[in-house]
Amino acid sequence: MAERQFVSINVNGSVQRRQIEPRQLLVHFLRTECGLTGTHVGCDTAYCGACTVHLDGDPVKSCNVIAVQADLRSVRTVEGLEHDGHLHALQEAFSEHHALQCGFCTPGMLMAACALLESGSEIDEASVRKALSGNVCRCTGYQNIVTAVLAAAQQVKETHSEN
């Protein structure tokens, strides 16, 4: 058995220090070590995107990242989207536009869409579809998800123009 290794990972603004197996995947670190079960384990092959989180601001599939690779870095999970008790615009839009059914893909979809919204690039249907292309949904047919992301982008744009 490999010797356990200490890691210090900033998860949703809180530093998590743990001694872990060197081969532990980031998705399992988040779920078992941090108790953050919003990040789902789907395919374990980086295909479905249900485990998408942000690593230093970039969307990554956490089933494809060894937790020690995140040592001294920042991770944001779906639980980190809400702020001061308020849902993120994407979370509200997913609810309002019926962009989920079983909900299994939703955390990954939210995190992929959030990266797009935070990128500062122009957002249209094509860019949303491209940003979500690494995430699989077997229930919705994607249209309501795309509609929700576009609605959230518009809300964010209007909020920023007011400030």
QUIVENJO-V300868 format. One record per backbone hydrogen bond with DSSP energy under -0.5 kcal/mol. NH is the residue of the N-H (numbers start at 1). CO is the residue of the C=O. If there is no record, write none. Layout:
NH:CO / NH:CO
This chain:
5:20 / 7:18 / 9:16 / 10:73 / 11:9 / 11:14 / 12:10 / 12:75 / 14:11 / 16:9 / 17:15 / 18:7 / 18:16 / 20:5 / 20:18 / 24:21 / 26:62 / 26:65 / 27:62 / 29:25 / 30:26 / 31:27 / 32:28 / 33:28 / 33:29 / 34:29 / 36:30 / 37:35 / 39:36 / 40:38 / 40:50 / 42:40 / 52:49 / 53:60 / 54:76 / 55:53 / 55:58 / 56:54 / 56:74 / 58:55 / 60:53 / 62:51 / 62:60 / 64:61 / 65:62 / 67:24 / 69:66 / 70:67 / 71:68 / 72:8 / 73:70 / 75:10 / 76:54 / 80:77 / 81:78 / 83:86 / 86:83 / 92:88 / 93:89 / 94:90 / 95:91 / 96:92 / 97:93 / 98:95 / 99:94 / 107:103 / 109:105 / 110:106 / 111:107 / 112:108 / 113:109 / 114:110 / 115:111 / 116:112 / 117:113 / 118:114 / 119:115 / 119:116 / 120:117 / 124:122 / 128:124 / 129:125 / 130:126 / 131:127 / 132:128 / 133:130 / 135:132 / 136:48 / 143:141 / 146:142 / 147:143 / 148:144 / 149:145 / 150:146 / 151:147 / 152:148 / 153:149 / 154:150 / 155:151 / 156:152 / 157:153 / 158:154 / 159:155 / 160:156 / 161:157 / 162:158 / 163:159
